[in-house]
Amino acid sequence: MNIKKYTKNPLIALLSIILPLGGAGGFTSCSDMLDTKSDMIEFAEDNKLNSTTDTLFSVMGIVRGIQKVADRTVILGDVRSDQFVTTEYASTDLKQIASFQANTQNEYNKISDYYAIINNCNYFIENADTALYKLGVQIFEKDFAAVKTFRAWTYLQLVKNYGEVPLVLKPVLTEDEAKSEMNKSYSDINAICNYFIDDIKPYIDTPLPQYGYINAEVSEKFFIPVRVLLGELCLWAGRYDDAARYLYEYITLKDNPLLPSLGSSRWIVSNNDFTQASLSDGYSMPIISPRESEIITYIPMEERESYGIKSNIQNVFASTAVNKYYYEAGPSEAYKQLSKAQNYTLYTEVSLTEKDTVYAPKIGLAKDIYAGDLRLGCVYSWTKYGRSETSTYGSEYVRVDKIDEGVIPLYRAQQVYLMYAEALNRLGYPEAAFCVLKYGLRNQNIERYVSEKEREKAGSLLNFDDEIFIKALVAGVHARGCGDVECDSNYCVPQPKDKLATYEDTVQYQIPLVEQMIVDEYGLEFAYEGKRFYDLMRIALRRNDPAYLADAIAKRNGTMDDGLRARLMDKKNWYLPVK
């Protein structure tokens, strides 16, 4: 979002001078959270937000504030998970994050950056002139709704990282106001989610702002659809009926339905024993291209540091000239084993009259990382180079094709589908949830693979337009890395060894097992996007089982780290410390 290239436009010129909250100044007791010294507040105190210029200035100022936490959103979600390990070249701060021993001085632990966004949102919400109408339409309704969702999203990130936080709903402009807010009772994740569900629900049908393209960036995708955020908030709050309803409505929007992306990584084979095979990557590129329909919301980052906030994600996860090939974090053994444990299925013609299902081998491939699910192998590559002893560059070259420093995805189509599956499963519809993974949601698949009893219970949640959700446009999420997964007889809804007494007993047996398959799919699909740690946290909180998270992360290296497990068995250690 190269703002400075557009200084001839007075609206864009305004954006280039925004300085969000959270500067170096402040006061001892509250400086970690609320800082009242801000050029933006000084500007805002003298201005009512009642013009297009002021409104755009403020909304894009909030976007710039979100840029400041963009990298952190990915790093805190990935590096603390079971899917990544730090290298010997990682910074001390990153190693502390990975080992859950970060202190209050850690560069990734800056709670004030989140409250800076919140304070700007609060100011906008209090001062935007919502009484202005033109031709019967509220002029700033779209911007107002967008800012409400920004505030809700920021609070969700805040409480996931800090456990309990003050719920500040008014702009804080003075030190006394900041001290007063920090003395309030803190709110946990249930309280935060339930508050903001009610707060943003009235804007469920409000369109997103339309600012056009900013330096070829799709500005509409800077904003979060209300139904998508409601779905996630409801999952965290345990309101699965509401989560399923909001996500279903978003998927089936009449004027803009959400179809799953069909981009996948596949083997191209000339014979069925895979001795002659090449890899086709249709998976990674749609994820980092903001013009693709797969990306619903992303944070736009600057091209150059001189323009503002530039992402550093590549330098953490990949070899670059900047880090001299000394990358800081890479895939863990647990992540590699999860990927390898999957089956790649190929449904192929043996002859003109005969077809067969074959599975890709797990050994003898061009690279070991190609065994199983292909998503990891397509986005990540590692090469060893010979270097002279005098070289300043490292000998390992790591490339991560899934990362684009200009685009930090927040929501993608597949995430909406997997969140929907998670909600369906917890409502007692494990077959329908599994349908999201293996077959894709269309009426013919639901009628074939979901029992009549479950379809009756789910009702309208399993009804999809036959003219939109057609075979050519619908596939299971698992097919993105596992080929013709609908033909994999080993990938199925878990069944008890012995028949259980009732239908409901069987459902209750299946729910945690299907939930684990969904969590595995989250991991396979969203690595390098900052989701994994929070997915583990959400399930552990849901089950009231800290061992669910502790065991997974403590075994990230392939063997149990007893010290790390003991640390994570105490939920207080899941969160970053605050002064």
N, C-alpha and C positions, 0 to 999 in steps of 0.2 A: 504494500500500500504506500507507494512512493508519493507522499503528500506534497513534498516540496516541488515536484515537477509541475504542479498545477497552481502555482501561486498567482496566475493571472485570474483565476476564478476566486472571487472574494470569499465565498463560503469555504473553499478548501484552504485558502490562505489562513483563515481563522484557525483551522484545525492544527496547523503547523506550530502554533505557539502555545498549545495546551500543555500545562504542567499538572499532572494528576496529583492527588493528595499523597501523603506518605513521604515527605521530604526528610532531610536530616534533622531538622529542628524538632522541638517538642518539649516534653517535660518528663521527669523521671518516672512517675508512677504509671503513666498511661502511654508512654511513647511507643510501646510495642503494638498498640492497637490503634489509637486515634491520634492523628497529628493535625492540628488546626492551622498550620502554617502552609498556605497554598495560594499560588497566584490565581488559580481557578476560583477559589472561594472569594478572594478579594474582588475579582471581576464579577462574580455572581451576586454578591451582596447588593450591588447597585443596579441589578438588572432583573426585571421580571421576564420569565421565559414566555414571551408572547409574539415572537416573530419566527419565521422559518429559519433565519440565520442563527438566532440564539439557540433554537432547538437542535438544529443540526450540529452546531458547535458542541453542545452539551452531550448529545448522544454519541458522537464520534469521540469525544473526550473519554467517555466511559469505555468505548472500544479500545482506546489507547491504554487505559488502565488495565484492561483484561489482557492486553499483550504482555504486560509485565509479569503476569502469573502463568502465561501459556506454557513455557518450558517446564516450569515447576509442576504443572498439572500432569505432564507426561512423566517426569522423573520420579515424583513421589508415588505415582501409581505403578510404575514399572520396576524401579530399582529396589523398592521395598517388597516386591512380590517374590514368588518362587521361580519366576521365569528368567531372571537376570542375576548375574554376579558381577561384582566390580573387579577390575584388573589391578595389577600392582601399580599401574600408572594413574589410577583414579585419585582425585583430590581427597584430602582428609575429610572435607565436608561430605563428599559423596559416600565415602566409606562409612562415615558415621550414620548417614541416612540408611544405608543398606543394612547395617547391623543394629538399627534402632537404638543408637546411642548419641543422637544429635543433641547438641546443647542449644542454648538460646542465642548463641552467636553464629550459628550455622547459616551459611548463605541461602540455604533453601528453606529456612525457618524465619520468614518475615511476615508475621500476621498483619502488620500494618498495611501491606499491599492489598490485602483483601478488603480491609475496612476502608481503604482509600476508594475502591470501586463502590463499596456500599454507601459511603458518605456522598459521593457524587450522585449516585442513584437517588438517595434520600432527598438531596437538594432538588433534583429535577422533579421528583414526584410531588414535593411540596410546593414548588414554584411554577411548574408548567401551567399555563392558563388553559384549563380544560373547558372553560366556558365559551371559548371562541368557536363559532360555527360559520361555515360557508356553504350555502345551498343545502342547508339541513344536515351537513356532515361535520362532526367534531374534527377540527383541523389537526390537532395533535394526538388523536386517539392512538394511531399506530405507534408513534414514538413513545407515548406513555406506556402502552402495553409492552413494548420492547424493553424499556427500562425496568419495568416490573419483573420481567423474566430474567434480565441480567442480575438483578438483585437477588432473586430466588436462587439462581444458579450459583452465584458467588457464595451465598450462605451455605448451600449444600457442600461446596468444596471446603469451605471453612470448617464446618462441623465434622466432616469426614476426616480432616487432618488434625483437628484439635479436640474433638470429643464433646466438649461443652463450650459455648461461647455466649457473650452478651448479645441479646437481640436488640439492635439499635435501629430504630425506625424513623428517627428525625435527623435532619442534618446537624452535625456538630461543628460549631464555628468558633467556640471559645474553649479555653482550658477548663474552666469550671463545668461546662457542659460535658466535656470528655470525662472528667472525673466522676460526674454524676452517672453517666451511662455505664462506666466500668464498675460501678458499685451495685449494679442491678444483679438479680439472680441470673445464673447462667442457664441456657437452654440446651438440652441434648438433641440428638438427631431426630427423635420422634416429634419433639415439640417444634423444632425448626421446620420439618417437612409438613406437619399438619398446619402450621401457620401459613406457610407459603402456598400450600394447595388451595386454601381458601382465598388467599390474596390474589393469585393469578387466574383463578377459575373464571371470574367474570369476563376475561378477555380471550376466552377459548376460540371465538370465531373472528377475532380482530385480525385483519391482514397484517403481514410484516411490512415495515417501512420500505419504500422504494426510492433509493438514492441513486439508482443507476450504477454504472461502472465507475470505480475509483482506481485509476491506473490498471485497468483491465481486470480488476478484482470484482467479483459478483457481490455487490454490497448486500443484496437481499439475504445472502447466506452468512452474513455476520450475525444474524439474529436467530433466536431459538423459537421454534414453533411451540405454542403454549401446551398443546396436547402431548408433545414428546416429553417436555419437562415435567408435566403432571404425571405422566406414566412413570418416570424414574422416581419422582418424589414419593409416589404411592407405593412403589416397590420397597423403598427404604422404610416407609411407615407401616408396612405390613397390610396395606389396604389393597388386596389383590383384585378384588372385584372392580374397584375404581381404576386400578392400573390397567387391567385388561380392557375395560371399556374405553378409556382414553386412547390407548394404543390401537385398538381395533378401529376406532373412529378415524384416527390419523391414517392408518393403512388404507382405509376404504373411502377416503374423502371423495365425494362425487366428482368434483371438478379437477382434483389432482391426486389420484390414488398413488400409493407408494408400492411400487413393484420391487421385488428383491433384485439386486444386481446379479447378472449371470456371468460376470467376469470370473474366470477360474484358472487355476494352474493345472495343466494336463500333460500327460504323456502322449507324444505322437509316436506310434509304433508301427513298424512294418511287418512285425511278426509277434505272435502271442507270448513268446518267452522273454520279451523285453531285451533281447541281446542287441537289437538295433532300435534304439529309442532316443528321442530328443525331447527336451522340455519346452513347453509353450506357456509363457507367463501372461495370462490375461487377468491376473489378480491384483498386482501391486499398483499399476498405473492409475486405474480409476479411483483409488483411495486418496491419491495426492493431487488429483486434478479437480479444482473447485467447480469447474463447469460441468462435471459429471453429476448425474442425478443421484449417485450413491451418496455424495456428501450433502448432508442436510444443513449442518452449521459448522463453520470453522472460524478460527482466529486468524486473521491476516497478519503476517509479520512483514517487517520492513526489508527491503532489498539490501540496504547498507546501514551501518550503525550511524552514519551521519544524518540519516533520515529519522531515526528514532530507535525502536527496540527491534533488534535482529535476533532471530532464534539461534541458539547454540546447540541444538539437539544433535546435529550431525557430529559435532566435535566430541560429544559424550559417547555416542554409540558406533561411530564409524571412523575410519582413518581419513584424515584430511591433511592438507598442507598446513593448516593452522595448528593442529595438534601434533604435527610431524609423525603421523601414523601411530601415536600413542593413545589409542581410544581407551575410554574409562569403564565401559560396561558392555557385556555381551551375553548371548543366550546361555542359560544355565543347563546343567545336565538334566535337571527335571523337565525343562522345556523341551530339550531334544528328545527325551524319552517319551514325553507325551505325544510329540509329533510322530515319532517312530512307531508308537503303539497303534496308530490308526492303519486301516487298510485302504489301499488304493485299488479301486475296482474298475475293470474294463469290460464292457459288454460289447462283444465283437462278432463279426461274421466269420464263421469257420469255413463256410461254403455258401453257395447261392441259396441253399435251402436250410442251412443249420447255423444257429448262433450259440454263443457260449459266454459264460462269465469267467473271467480270469482275474487273478490278483497279482499286482506288481510284487516282485521279490523284495525282500528286505536286505539282501546282500548282493554284492557283485555289480552295484550301480556305479555310475561315474563318480558320485560323491556319496558318502555315508548319510549325509543330511537329506538326501533325496528319498530315503526309506520312509514309507508311510505317507503321511499328509504332506503335500507339496508346498504348502504356503510358506513354511519357514525356509525351505530350500530356494524358493523363488525370490524372497526378499532379502536374504542374508547370504553373503559369500565371504569366505576367508581364504587368504593366500599367504604363503610364507615366502619371503624374499631373502636372498643373501645380501647382507650389508657389510661394508667394510667397517673395521673397528673405529674409524674416524667419522663415520656418517652420523649426522645429527638426527636421522630418521629411524624410526622403529622398523623392525623386520616383518611385522604382520600387517597385511592390508585387509581391512574389513570394509565391505560395502553393504549399505542397507538401502535398498531401492524403495522401501516404503516411506522413507522420510523425505519431505520437501521442506526446506527451511522457511519457505514463504507461506506454508499452510499447516496449521495445527488443527486437525479435525476434532470436533467435539461430539457430533452425532452423525452416524451414517445409517443407511437403510438397514443394514444387517443388524445393527444394534437395536433398532426398533423391533425387528422381528424376534430377536433373542429375548429382549425384555418382555415381549408379548408371550413368548413361550414360557418364560419364567413365571409370569402371572397365571397363565392357564394351568400350568402344572400345580401350582400352590392352591388353585381353586378346586383341584381334584380332577383335572382333565389331562392326565399324563400322555394319553395317546394323541390327543390334538397337539400338545406341546412337542411331542416327538415328530409329528408330521412336519413341523417347522424345520426340524433338523434334517430329516431324510428325504421328504417328498416335495415340500412346498405347499403353501396354502391355496388350494383351489377346490371347488366343490367336489369334483370327481375324486380327488385324492382323499378328502375328508370322508366321503361316503364309503370309500373302499377300505380305508385303514383305521377309521375311528368307529368304535362300536356304537350301535344305535342308542344304547343307554347313555353313553357319554355325550353323544350329539344332542339328545333330548335335554340333558342337564345343562349343557352349554348354551343351547338356544341360538339366539341371533349372533352370538360371538363367533360362530363358525359358518357364517353365510357370506359368500364372496360372489361378486358379479361375474357371471359366466362369460361375458363379452370382454372383460378386462383381464381377469385372472385366468389366463389360458395356458395350456401346456407349454407353448413356445416361450412364454415369458415368466414362468414360475419354476423354481427349483429349490431344493433344500439347501440350507446354509452349509451343511457338511460337504456338499458337492464342490464347493469352492477349492478344496484341496484334495478331495478323495475320489474324484472321477465319477463314474456312473453308480453313485452310492445307493440309488433306489434298487439296484440289483444285488447289493451286498446282504446276503442272508445272515451274516454274523452281526450286522448292525441293526438292532431291533429293540423294541420295548422290553425291558427286563421282566421275566416271568418267574414266580416262585417255583422252587423245585417240586413242591407238593401243592396240590390245589388247596387254597385257603377256604375258610368256612363261608365267607360272604364276598360279594362283589366289592364292597367297601373295604374289606380287609386287603384285597388284592390291590386296590387303588392306593391305600396307605403304604403298602409295601413298595409300590412303584415310585411314588412321589420323590423320596430322597435319592433314588437311583437315577431317575430321569433328570432330576435337578443337577446331579453330578455330571451327567452328559452335557447339559446346557452350560455348566461352568467350564467344562473342558472345551466346548465350542467357543465360548467367550475367549478362552486363552489362545486357541488356535487362530482365531480371526482377528483379535485386537492387540496382539503383541506390538510393542513400540507406539502404542496410542494411550498409555497411561490408565488402563482400566483394571488390570489384573488384581492389584492389591485390594482395591475397593470391592471387587466382586467377591473375593475371599472373605473380606470383612463383613459384607452384607449377609452372606450365608451363615457365617459363624455367629453373628448377632441373632439372626433368625432362629437358628437352632439352639441358641444359648450354649454354645460349645466352642470355647476359645481354642481347643485342641484342633478344630477343623482348620483354622488359620495357622496356628503354631506349627503343627506337624508338616503342613505343606511347605511353608517357608523354611523351616529348619532343615528340610531335606532337599533344598535347592541344589546342593552340590552332589547329590546322589547318595549321601549317607547322612544320618541324623546328627545335627549339631545340637548337643544336649544343652549347652549354655544358651544358645539362641532360643531353643524351644522353651526353656524355663522362663526366659525374659518375656516371651510372647504369650505365655499362659496367663500373665497379668495384663488385662486389657488396657490398663493405664499406659503401658509401654507401646501400644499401637499408635499413640498420638504424639504429636510434637509438643515439646515443653514451651510454656509461656512464662515470662518473668513474673 
